[in-house]
Amino acid sequence: MRVYLGSDHAGYDLKQHLIEWLNAHGHEAVDCGPAVQAEAYDYPVFCLRAGEAVAADPGSLGIVIGGSGNGEQIAANKVKGVRAALVWREDIAALAREHNNANVISLGARMHTDEEAAKFVQVFLDTPFSDAPRHIKRIEQMSTYETTGELPPLPEA
């Protein structure tokens, strides 16, 4: 599996750890930056690049990392075709794939140990999308809105 990673300064060390972990587990980790740790780096610069790479490479996944993961998730979700989920537990990592077919996860480096984060990544990579019709329908509604700006119809009462 090809996995694109981007972070800010707070997520840099965890990103480096996950790159090593991914490579050691037979995945192809692609570092979208930063190349060095520096306080001046803004997360959108690197998280948008990771999101763009995932959107352009069908079948790939992505990981964006910051102090909390919140801003990084927001940035990644600005990229057309990205469904990024903030992950803080293993079951959330599984549900992100299973129900939402998320292709990017966001992690808070200040919230989790390296080992916890690696476990979240493992669950994310190992969990397939359920292909349940209700989940497909919901993803299609979001994709249509993303492409056309057209809101899904309101349900009938």
N, C-alpha and C positions, 0 to 999 in steps of 0.2 A: 504494500500500500504506500502510495506517495502521500506525504503529509507536509503541508506548508506551515511554517511557524513564524509568528511575528510578535514582538513585545515592546514594552517601554523599558525604562531603566530599572523599575521595580521588579519587572518580570524577567530581566535578562538572565540571571543565574538559573532560574527554573527552566527557562527556554534552553539553555545550554545542557542542563541535566536531561531534559526530555529528548533533545536531539541525540544524545548518546544512548539513551534508553531505547528510542525508536530504532536506531541503527543496529543496536545489539539484539533487538527482537525481529530483525529481518525486514524492517520497513525502510523506505527511502525518505529521510528527513531533509527538507529543503528550507534553509534558513533565509527568511525574508528580511532579517535585520532586527535590531541593529547588530553590527559586526563587533562593536565594543560597547562597554557599559559607560554611559555618560548621562548625568542628570538632565541635560538640556534636551534630550530626545523626547519628542512628542509621540504618543502611541498611535495617533491616526496615520502617521507616515508609514509605519510598519504593518499595522493591522489592516489597513486598506490594501496594501500590497499583497498580504497573505490572502485576503478575501478575493482579490482580483485573480490571483493564481489559482485558487480553488475553483472559481467560477469558469475559468478558461480551460480547466483540466478535468473533464468529466470522470467521475470515479475516484477522484482524490478527496482528501479531507484536510481540515486545517485546525490549528490551535493558535489562539491569540492569548497573550498573558500580560497582566499588569498587576498592580498592587491588590486591587479588589476584583478585577475582571469586568467591572461594569462598563467603563468607558470603552474598553477594547471590544466588548460584545456590541455595543452601540455602533462603533465604527465599522466593524465587519458587516453588520446588518445593513449598512448603507450601500453595499455592493450588490448590484442586481444579480440574483441567482444564489445568494448566500442566505442560509438559515443558520444563524449562530445562536447557541444556547449557553447561558451562564451555568456552569456546573460546579456544585459544591458537595455532592454526594454521589455514590455509585449508582443509586437508583435513578437519579436525575440524569446521569450520563446515559444510562440505558434508555430511559424514556425519550431523551432528545433524539436518539436514532430511531427507536421503535415507533413512536407516535408522530414525530415531527420531521423525520428524515433529515435531521440537522446535518450539515456538512462542515460545520465549524463549531468548536467548543471554545469557551472563554474560561480561563482559570485565574483565580486570585492568588498570586504568589505569597502574599502576606497572610493568607488565610489557611494555607495547607502546607504540610511537609512535602518534600520531594517524593516520598514514597506514596503518600495519599494521592498526589497529582498524577503520578505514573499509573496508579490503579484506576483512576477516573479515565485516563487516556486508554488504558487497556480495555475497559468496559465499553467505552465509546467505539473503539475500533472493532471489537468483537461482536457488537450487537447489530443485527440487520434491521432494516426498515420492515415493518410488519406487512405492508401491502394491503392493509385492511381498507375497504372502500371508504369508510368514514374519514380515515386519515388522508387518503389520496384526495378526496373531495376538498378537505380543508386546505391542503397544500395547493391545490389547483386554484382555490379562491384567492389565496394570497399571491400566487404567481400571476394570475389575471390582473389583480389590482396593481401589482408591481409593474406590469407591462403597459396596461391601458389606463390605470387610474380609476377604473370602474369598480364601484363598490358591489359586493355580492348582494343579491336581493334579500330583503328582510323575510324571515320565516312567516308563514301564515299562522294566525292565532288559532 
